[in-house]
Amino acid sequence: MRTSEKIKYFYNTHTLRYEKLVTPLRVKLLRIFGFIAAALTTSFIIVLIGQRYFPSANERTLMQENANLRYGYKVLDKQIEELEQRLATLEKRDNNVYRSIFESKPIPDSARAKMLEEIAELKKVSSMGQDQLITDMAAQLQRLFNRMNAQQTSFGSIEKMIERKEDLLAAIPAIQPVANKDLERVASGFGYRIDPIYKVPKMHAGLDFTAPTGTPIYATADGRVKEANFNTGGYGNHVVIDHGFGYETLYGHMVRIKARAGQTVKRGEVIGWVGSTGKSTGPHLHYEVIKGGTKIDPIYFFYNDLTPEQYNRLLQLAATRNQSFD
């Protein structure tokens, strides 16, 4: 028995009667298209979910390799951080210790890594791609390479300073210019003293050692004689020695000069004899130490031939406020 097709009716308010409901072809086509579109969309979503939560074997391999790369990056990044800390410690020690020993200025950071620039983080490690990981790692390694090169250059210069340290020690005025074992020959110290002629306080830029005429005068450090002549400014027969490294010494009022300009002398070598030439009130040696063009107190350089007790006593004698001999 054949079932008849179900027929739908609707009430037409215009004709006031029930009429058969007929679906237009256009509506049928739209319904079919909607069904197909919904099916395609649902299929696409199912495929995406499947790929996201049920990756293929090849995708799982790639995901594992990517995870391994990220883990390896974190390990290397930690090692780089530790290296940077150790390098920073070396740089600090280089500036504050090694270069201080050799009286050398610290190296500015700009000179340590001229190519070093602050690089903003590309992304968080968790969101970095492989290319970004490699780029970031290469940038960090380049910064370390630059700093290592600069530090190697710095240590090379310090090595040269060490080689010259012996020359520096020989160039520092470190003994008394006249024999003074009993420490009784320091007559006037560095600073303001009463001028023996004008009787007013005047800066006395050296030390006066009283000694009989003809007492030998010694070079207090290695160097080259810069001046050896009569000085009309008050020093009389005098000698100036350039020791290098910014150090010079002056010896005034000699009765006779032994050293000659341009001559190389060694510490302890006789360069002349005590006298009273120039602006002087009696036989004595006027001795000065000049560092970088500035006259400084010579008393702080007599550490090579005195015991600590003798040195303390000499400091007290030199500090006495009295009248100078020139």
Summary of the structure (lengths in Angstrom):
residues: 326
radius of gyration: 46.6
end to end distance: 149.8
largest distance: 157.3
contacts: 896
relative contact order: 0.09
helix: 42%
strand: 23%
